[in-house]
């Protein structure tokens, strides 16, 4: 022995293979629920900004597309960065986002990277990039890897 001490981190929920059982299909259905909610809110924002734009004689109408485009970003970042680390759809299907190394809730930076990478990669590949999740044991998508996150079943707690 040279006097050095090796510190072994405690096991994480991310180390348990059962944490990933069924997460791919749960993610798909959760996203469908989230998409319905986001489209509903985006429609309300579009309508509201249209009314405000007309009330200001068109002065604020250029902000309407920006306000609508921010809805999915605010929805996903706000909910995934919350203590429950899951959107409403994810909560319904019993999954949550965690830091891939520690199993802790993701940082705000990780969440922003994940959401921007998700929408960017999906827009560029017409959803085909999501097939990537079928070829790894942790069912991680490219945006999960870029953000350093993983989606696990909610009942798998630290």
Secondary structure as GFF3:
##gff-version 3
##sequence-region A 1 158
A	DSSP	three_ten_helix	13	15	.	.	.	ID=ss1
A	DSSP	three_ten_helix	17	20	.	.	.	ID=ss2
A	DSSP	alpha_helix	23	55	.	.	.	ID=ss3
A	DSSP	alpha_helix	63	80	.	.	.	ID=ss4
A	DSSP	alpha_helix	88	92	.	.	.	ID=ss5
A	DSSP	beta_strand	95	99	.	.	.	ID=ss6
A	DSSP	alpha_helix	108	125	.	.	.	ID=ss7
A	DSSP	three_ten_helix	128	135	.	.	.	ID=ss8
A	DSSP	alpha_helix	142	147	.	.	.	ID=ss9
A	DSSP	beta_strand	149	153	.	.	.	ID=ss10
###
